[in-house]
Amino acid sequence: GALPEELVFDASGATRELQLRNERSSRDAPAKIALLRVSGPFIVDSQRSTCRSGGTLAGQSACRLMLRAAPGAAPSATGAVELQLAPTTGLEPRPRRTTLRIGG
């Protein structure tokens, strides 16, 4: 599924959730998460996230990516999260990118 174009965090230390959905049929082979990269003053909360680089995502299911703006990050700081599923038969995935920004 599509990711939002932008995700705004209220302040440094704030947490937001992104969901990555595999829209393919549940009969199709699971898709592998080939790329999961976060840039800027943002961190993945690996304890609460179910999306993993190298992990798989069955058809018609979703995984959750919990992101946190680093404590002490400047207001209006920006970064991005990039996700890409590995190509499989019938699926040529494009990288998905969401801009991350701290409001304020």
C-alpha positions, 0 to 999 in steps of 0.5 A, a space after each residue: 500500500 501507499 505510504 503517506 508523503 509526509 509524517 509530522 512529529 509534534 516535537 523531539 522525542 515524539 513517536 509516530 507509526 507507519 504501516 507497510 501493507 502488502 496488497 497482493 493476494 494472500 495466495 501469493 508468495 510473501 514479499 521480502 522487505 529488501 530495504 528499510 532505511 531511516 535518515 535524519 534525526 529519527 530512529 526506529 523503535 525496534 521493540 515496537 516495530 514489526 517491519 524488519 529489513 530482510 523480513 517477509 510480509 504475507 499478502 494482504 497483511 501489514 507490518 508496523 514501523 514505529 518511528 521516534 524523533 530523536 530527543 533534542 532534535 531541532 524543531 523543523 528538522 527533516 529526514 525520511 524513511 525509505 522502504 522497498 519490497 524485493 522483486 518477485 514474480 509479477 511484482 516490480 516494487 518501487 521504493 516508497 519514501 515518506 518525508 519525516 519532519 518535526 513540527 514547531 
